[in-house]
Amino acid sequence: MRAMLLNKPAPAEESPLESADVPVPEPRDNEILIKVTVCGACHTDLDEVEGRLPTKLPVIPGHQVVGTVAGRGANAEKFKEGDRVGVTWLYSSCGRCKFCTRGNENLCDQALWTGKDADGGYAEYMVIGQKFAHRIPDRFSDSQAAPLLCAGVIGYRALKLAEVTDGQIVGLIGFGASAHIVIQVLKYKFPNSPVFVFTRGAEHREFAKSLGADWTGQGTAEPPHKMDRAIDFTPVGEVIPPAMENLDKGGRLVINAIRKVNPVPEMDYVEHLWLEKEIKSTANVSTQDAAEFLELAAEIPILPNVQEFDLQKANEALLAIKNSTIRAAAVLKVAD
């Protein structure tokens, strides 16, 4: 099968992904074989190919996978062949630890991550345990569904951790693939909550306004009012201190990132953290997050903005993500 393979991390400018012909994987017990139609590309993929996020090598990246069931291993009865399914960042978990038994597989010490610890969707086929695949609602095309499986699901988890109540002022710091989905959820679930968007690009600010942002400004700008909640979607550490300054008393900042490319600067306790302000991280996603979010996304409905690339142009997609020239979400077309 055709695949884009990472053999050695390198800067995106050096096109580290190589086109390869590799064997089609065989599904084992309780696994399904997926014929991939599209796979989203995101900043986590960029972190992998550039070496900030260690992976098994060689590896086929990609964790926003949409396709159809093409084969089933023994005891794989959840889906039938031809069913349309999606795969998230969570590839597997132990199912037995204290985190798994309370629905937080995202914190499992033995969890494996799609496209990092196991081959992902930058290929014509992939396998995964049936428990960790999800039905795709009919109302979404394959390309629309792909960013829902990472940008959407992880954004939904960050929003849950923020514990927003209707009427609170919510800030979104950075406005890419995840934030442009989260703002649609906010406007649906919390119609009386003003949304402030911080992003450096004028085009991104206009896009945010078109999706209902009540105020937009540069990443370190001072908003018209202190915020009750904020979610940071950026890969950089320097946005954290001004975000904390812009929080109201008792406010909470949720950081929606696996890695920061540079450190969070030193902060002053009184200026940034006192008066019961909080910082909370978002770690990965659970199967429950995906199930809840896909149902909600179809109900709203969420309309992701996507830019499509052929699978062979995966390096170009990652470079565009690195240079912030993608307006919303990048999607690789694997099959017609």
PyMOL commands that set and color helices and strands:
alter all, ss='L'
color gray80, all
select helices_A, chain A and resi 12-14+43-49+98-101+105-107+130-132+142-162+179-189+202-210+240-245+269-273+287-299+311-322
alter helices_A, ss='H'
color red, helices_A
select strands_A, chain A and resi 2-6+17-21+31-41+65-72+84-87+90-92+112-113+125-129+133-135+170-173+195-198+215-217+227-232+247-255+278-281+306-310+329-333
alter strands_A, ss='S'
color yellow, strands_A
deselect
rebuild
show_as cartoon
